Structure formats: C-alpha cells, structure tokens
Amino acid sequence: METTVLRRRACAAATAAVAVGALALAQLAGVASARPAGATVPAVDRLSPGQAEAMRRDLGLDADEARARTADEYRAAVTAAALERSLGADFAGARLSDGAAVLTVATTDRADVARITAAGARAEVVGHSLDRLEAAKAALDEVARKGAPKDVPSWYVDVRANRLVVNAARTGAADGFLAAAGISRGLVRVDRSTEQPRAYADLRGGDAYYMNGSGRCSIGFPVRRGTQAGFVTAGHCGTPGVITSGANQQAQGSFQGSTFPGRDYAWVAVNANWNPRALVNGYGNGDVTVTGSVQAVVGSSVCRSGSTTGWHCGTIQQHGSSVTYPEGTITGVTRTSVCAEPGDSGGSFISGSQAQGVTSGGSGNCSQGGTTYYQPVNPALAAYGLTLVTSGTPTDPPTDPPTDPPTEPGGTWAAGTTYAAGAVVTYGGASYRCLQGHRAQAGWQPPNVPALWQRI
C-alpha cells in the first residue's frame, strides 16, 4: 500500500510541469494577481447574503473579512496543490492558520525550504511525509474493511501534528486496532473520544429530495454525464433504482450509482423537467454560484447547505479521514467543525465558490454544535464519469459537428477521457491543469472551457 501511494505522488511530480514561482501568494493577503498568465481566480467578492450571514454567525467574520478570507483560501489551495506536485514524496501536508493569512507547507527535506518560501508560503520541516502517514492510515482502513473496529469512531492524518490520529473510547481499543494493522505507535497519537457518528439521513445544491416517497436527503451538486443531467449526493441516501421526487413532490429521477459504506457518494439521473443550475440553495438569502471544485486547504472556511438546517459554516479540520458509522466504516471523508442534522445528508459543502463535497454524517447538532464529515466531490465525479455544472461549464457537447472538423492540435488531451482534478495535459503546444473532475467531450478542448482547465 505504501509503495502504491509513493508511486502515485512520484508520477504526479514527474509529469506535472508546474510553475510554482508564478503561483506565489505574495504572503496571501489581498494579492489577486499572483497567478500564471491566462489563469483566472473565481469571483469571490460576491458572496451571497446567506453565505455571508452564515460566516458572520459561525466564524465571526464581517462581509469584507469573509470576502478577503475566501479569496485568500482559493489562492492558498492553488499554491498548495502546485507545491504538492513539485515536492513529490517529500510533501508532508499544507494548512492555513491565522484566519487564512498564513499558508504553511511541510516537507521532510530541508532542501525544499527555499522552494516553498519562494512560492509565498511558510516552510516547516517534519519527520514524516504525507505518503508515509497516509500509507499507515490505509493499513487501518484495510483492517476496518474486514470489520468496523469497536470503540474507535474515527481516525485521520493530522497535518498540523504530523501524526496519524486515532480517536477511541478506550486506549485498549486503539492499541488493538493499531496492532492488527501493524502500525508503529511512533506515527500515532491516540485521543480519547466519546463521539458516536451516524449518517445524517432522515429517511440547485442543498435542495430537499425524497426517496421512494418517504425518506428525505439533500442535493449535493448538479452534474452532467454527457447529455444526461443529474446530481451527486450521499451514497447512504439510496441504492441504484431508488426513485426520487423533488422538494415539490414531483417526479424527479432515480439513483444510477451508489457506494456505501466504504465511500459515501451516489448520483441521481433526473428527467427532462429538471434543469441543472450552477447554484447552491441560499434558503431565502441569495443562492451561491458554483465556479469549480478546487480542494480547499486544511484550516479553510467551509459552508454547508442542507434541507433541514439551511446554511452553517466552520473550518476544514482534516482531509482523508475515516469514520465508523453503525453501517460500517467510511474512508476518504473530510472532517469539519460544521454542524448538521438528519435530512441534511447529501447536501452541499462549498468554500467560497468552489464545490467541496456532499454531507455524509457526524455527531452533535446545530443547537449545541458538532463534527460533520463530507464526502469530497471530485472522487464522486471521477467514479461515475460526471462533470460538475458550474457557471462556466458548457451545457452539452455539440449535437451537430461540422462537416469537415478541423484537425486537432497535437497534445495529450483527448475527448472521451475522464480527468481528475489536478491532472495535467497538453493541447496546442500549451499545458493545462484540470480544475474539476469530468469526462471530456468533443468541443470541450482546454482553451474553450476555463471552468474545467487552467493554463499553466
């Protein structure tokens, strides 16, 4: 497992031609022009009233502070992704602190410090690479797949502590879990936890929908698969074939694919009466426009829309977490300080204008606070060959191609290929980085769709 993870990052570093210096944050705050030529930063100065109000209530930010923070967080995400590819196996994680004013990038090699600081980030030299910690976590996940561990509700890599953290009701339960996976305690911090996570199921993003006329969940994000419209949501909300109806109780569609437990994602295909829009429901306070799905850095603000509790915000605590629900263990989810309640399941998690994931489950509620996990959206898009609907996404591939189509310029981009966020291709003599997972369609060449591709 560790060899696989290392090979994945080494290949990414070898194939990505990343101009790290051009992505310099200039200390992050207030610098909108620190990006490569031809790149665009999404408009984050137009937060919806609902999003701004939720950030004020939950994060203590006024409107100007909220706009500045989301802009800083987007630039930090782009820079962190570039440094991850550049540092390869030395990379040990990235995080934001001081209200998104400082991006820290960790490495296991002191020789990388100059490269990190040249990109405008703070460098930290640590003992364990992210590859090594993720390989240890993967070993725990493998044990959990054979049987959910008793009294161990969650585990994750904490990039702040440079440790694999195991939350357990009893130290003995954690020790047994680690021993079964053959994990050295030198990589691990065990925290005592009384958390009892559960899937949040009561059975435009954030809208309610109903399964077989009874149970209720929330839409994550509208998507397309070729010409077929639909949406992504939580896997625990339904299995393939389950019929859905909308918030208006009118016929809507059916589940086409679903994974739960293990992961927690699904997609629903809708009928022609439903028009997918690049919006997240603001619940009476202005809808939020979705412009992409760049993964936010640990420490970033993140907001959630759901059909039970509406808008709530918090911060991203850890990516790639594992959590055990009564139904089994879920891996690869992101842990947050946002609250949620039953019926919010499947709903949208968004940072600024960037789609992050769909609500999975957690503990607590929105009266007393709690911990909520979301399933990242990009793996769900890749799993089913879906394209996120954004404000700049083309609607459908051309239905009537020209009689004599022009010869395609040379390059590695190809229609029909599924690209994950972060993938790098060449087209027409230039290199492009994928901003959101999608299945390439004829007419969606990288220069034509800035919502999907960024020139580097």
N, C-alpha and C positions, 0 to 999 in steps of 0.2 A: 504493500500500500504506500509506504514512504517513497519507494522508487518511482511509483506512478506519479505522485504529487510533484516530486522534484523534476521529473522529465517534463511534466506539463509546463512548469514555470520556466524551465531552461529553454524549451522550444519557443515559448512566447517571447522570451527575451531575445532569442536569436533571430526571430523572424520579424519583430516589430521595429521599424525604423522610426524611433521616437525622438523628436527634437525637444528634449527635456528643458533646455535653457529657454526655449521660446515660450514655454508654459509657465515661466516664473510668476509667482504670485505677487512679487514686489511687496512682501510682508502681508499679502492677502487683502488688507482692508482698503476698500474703495478704489481698487485699480481694475477697471473693466477692460482695459486694452491689452493686458498681458496674456496674449493668446496668439497662436500661429496665424499667419496670413490666410485669409479665407475662412477661418473658424468663426463661429457665432456663439455668443453667450445668450441663453434664453432670456426673454424679458421677465425679470423677477421684480420689477419695480411696480407691478400692477397686481399685488396680492388681492384676492377677493376680500370683501369686508368680513365674511365668515372666517376665512383663514387668518386674517389679521387679528380678529377678535379672539379666536382660539389661542393664538400665540401670545396675545396680551394676557389672557386669563391663566394659561397653563405655564408660560415661560417668563411672564413679567416683562414683555417687550412692547414698546410703543410701535406705531406704524413705521416710523423711519428706521428704528432699530431692527424690526422684523425684515424689512426690505434689504437693509445692508447685510444682515446675517445670512439670508438665503442666497444673496449674490456671492458672498464670501465662501459659503459652503459649496456652491456649484464649482467655483474656481478651484477650491481645495480638492474636490472629487476628481477633476480632470488632471490636476498635477499629481495626486497620489497614484492614480492609475498609470500615468506615464512613468513615474519612478518605480512602481512595482515591476513593470516590464523591463525597465533599464537595469535595475539591480538584480533581477533574476533570483537565484537561490539565496542571495544574501538578505533579501527583503524580509523584514520582521513585523510589518504592520504599519498602519497610519492612523492617526487620531487627531481630533480637534479639541482645543481647550480654550479657556478664557473667552467664552462666548463666541467661538468660531474665529477669533483673531489670530490664533497660532495653530499652524499645521505642523505636527511632529511626525517624522518618518523614521522608523527604526531600522537598523541594519546590524548584521553580525560582523561586518568588516569595516574597520576604522578607515580604510582607504576610500570608502564611499562617502565620507562626511562632506568633502568638498563638492561632490556632485549634488548631494541633497541640498546643501545650503545655496548652491548656485541656482537651484530651482525655486528659491524663496522659502524653503521650509526649514524647520529646526531639526537637526540630526540627533539621533540617540543611538548609541552602540549598546547592544544587548547580547545575552548569551545564547538565545535560541532563535532560530529562523522561524518564520511563519510556516514554512514547509514542514519543519520538524514537529511543531505543535499541532498542526492540522493532521499530520500522519498519526500522532498519538490519539487525537480525538476520533479519527476514522477507525482506529482499533476498538475504541469504546463503542462506537456506533455499530460495529460488526457484532460485538457481544450482545448489544441491545436488540439487534435484529433477531437473535435466537430466543429472546425472551426479555421483556421490559424489566429493568432492574428495580427491585423493591426498595422503597425509601430513598431513591435517588431521582428527584424530579427533573433535574436539568444539568447540562454540562456544556462548556463552550471555551473557546480560546479568548482570553482577555489580553488584548494587545497592549493595554496600559501596564499591566503587571508582568507581561511576557511569560505567562503561565497558562496551563490548561486548568480551568476552574471546574470543580465538581461540587454541586450543591447536594447535600444529603441530610436526611433527618438524623442519621446516626453515623458516627465515624466508621463503625464496623461495616456498614453497608457500602460506604465509599471504598474502604480497603478491599473488600471482596470484589467489587466491580473492577477496580484497578488491577488486582491480581489476576482476574480472569482474562484481562486484555494484555497482561504482561507489560504494564506501563510503569516506568520508574517514578517514584514519588518526587524525585528531583525536578520533574517537569510540572508538578501538580500542586495546586492549592485547594484544600478541601474546606468549604464553607458550610456551616450548619444552616439548614433551611427548613421551614415548615410549609413551604409553598406546595399547593396542590393544584397544578394546572389542569385545565379542561378545555375542550374545544368550544368556541363560542357559537354554538348553533342553537336556535330556537326551533328547532323544527319539531346612462351617464354615470360613473363610479359612485358608489355609496347608496344607490337606489335599492329599495327592497325588491325582492322577488320571492316567489313561493314555489315549493317543490311538491308536485302531486297534489296541489290544492291545500296543503296544510302547513308544514314547517316553513320557516322564513329565514333567509340569509340576505346578504348584500352583494351587489355587483362590485367587482374589483375595477376592471378597466375594459372598455370596448376594444375589440380586436377584429382583424380580418384574417381569413385563410383563403387566399385568392380572392374570389368574388363573394365568398360566404362571410356574412357579418356575425358577430357573437360577442362574448365577453369572457374574461377569466375570473375565477372565483376560488373559494376554498374547496379542496377535494372532499372534506368531510361533509359538505353540504349535499352531495348526491353522487350517484353512480351512473355509468352510461345507460341511457334510455329513460332516466327520470325526466318527467315532463315538467316544464316550468311555466309559470304565469307571472306577469309583471305586477308592479305596485298597484296598477289599476284593475288587477284580477283578470286581464285579458290574456288570451293565449300568446305565448312568447317563443318557446323553443324547447330544446331538450339537451341534456348532458351528452357530449360526444366522447369525452375522455375524462378520467378522474383517477388520481393517485392518493391514497390514504389508507393506513398510515405509511410511514417511510418518508414520504413527502406530503404536502398538503395543498395540491393545486388541481384545478379542473378547468374545462372550458365548455361553454354552452353555445350552440349554434341557434340563432334566432330567425324567425320568419320575416318576410318582406315588409311587415308592418312596423318593424323596429329599425330606426336609423341610428347607427353608431356615431357618437359625437365625442370629440376630444375634451370631455369635461368630467369633473368630479362634483357631485351634488354639494352645494353650499348650504342647503337646508334653510332657505329664506334669506341668506346673507351673501348671495352672489356666488355663482359657480366658479370653479378653478379650472383654467385651461391647462391641458397636459401637452408638453412640448417634447418629451423624451423620457428615457429611463436610465440615466446615468446614476450608478450606485453612489449614494452619499457616504461620507467618511464617518467612522465611529466618533460620536460626540456631536454630530449634526442634529439640528432640529428636524422633527418629522411630525406630520399631522395625519389624522385618520378620520375618514368619513364613513359612517355606518347608519343603518336604518333604525337602530334602537336609540343611540345616544348622540347622533349627529357628529359635530366636529370636536375633536380633542387632540392636543399636541403634547409632545415630550421630546426626548432625545434618544438617539440610537446608542445602545449600550454595547452590544457585541453582534457581529455578523457570524454566520456559520454555526449557530447554537444548535444543541439537541435538547429536546424536551419530551418527557414521558406523560402522555395522557392515559386515561383508563383504556382507550382503544389500542394503544401501542406507542412506540417511540417515533418522533418526527425529527429528521435531521435537516440541517441546512437552513434553518429559520433564523430570523434576526430578532434579537431581544431588545425591547424598548421600555421606556418609563411611561408610555401612553396607557390610559385606561380603556377598557372595552367591556361590553356586556353581551349576553346571548342575543342573537339576531344581528349583531354587527359582523359576524363571521363572513369572510369573503370580501369585505369592504376595502376601500382604497386606503393605502398608505402612500403619502406623497411628501416630498421635500422640495419646497419652492414650487417649480413647475415640473419636476422630474418624478415620474411614477417609480415607486419603490417596491411595493408588494401588496399582497392581499392578507387581510386579518385571518390569523389561524386560531389562536386561543391564548390562555394565560390564567392569571389568578387576580382576585380583587374585583373592584367595580368602580364606577365613575362617581360614587358618593364618597368613598374612602381612599380611592387611588388603587393602583395595582401595576402589574407587569403584564405586557402583552407581546406576543410573538407574531411576526408576519412572515409569510412565505414570499421570498423575493420574486418579482415578476419576470425577470429575464430568464431564469431557468424554466419557468412555465411556458413562456413564448417559444423557447427552443425545443421543449419537449413535444409540442404539438404543431410546430411549424407555423406559428402565428405571427402577425405583425400588429404591434400596438397602434391604435388610432391616435394620432397627435395632430396638433394644429397645422403641421407642415407635411403630413403623410399623404401621398397620393391616394385617391379613393379606390380606384380599381385599375388593374392593368389594362392597357389598350385592348379594345374588342375588335378593332379593325386596323391591323397593322398595315403600313404602307405596302404597295405592290412590290416595290423594289427597296427593301430595307437597306439602310446604309451599312457599310462594313464596320463592324465593331473595332475600336482601337484595341491594341494589344493590352494585356494585363491579366490578373488572376481573378477578377470579378466575373461571375457567371450567373445568369438567370437560372432559377430553379434550385439554387444552393441556399441552405439555411445557415445564416450567420449569427453568431452570438455577439452580444455587446463586448467591445474591446478587440474584436477580430480586425486584422489589417489586410487590405487588399490593394492591388494596383490597378489603375484604369487610365488609359490615355496618357501614360507617362508620369502620372502622379500617384501618391499613396493616400489612402483614406482609412480612417478608423471607424468601425461600426459603433453607433451611439445607442442602438437598441436592437434586441434580437428580432429577426424577421426572416421570412423566406423571400428571396429576391425574385422579382417579376420583370418581364420584359418591359422596358420603358422606365424602370427604376434604377438606372445607372447612377453611380455615386454622385456625379456632378449635378444630377437633376433633383435629388432628394436630400437637402441638407438636414432634414429631420432624422434621417437614417444614417448619414455618413458625414464625417468631418475630415476635411483635407488636412494632412499633416506635413 
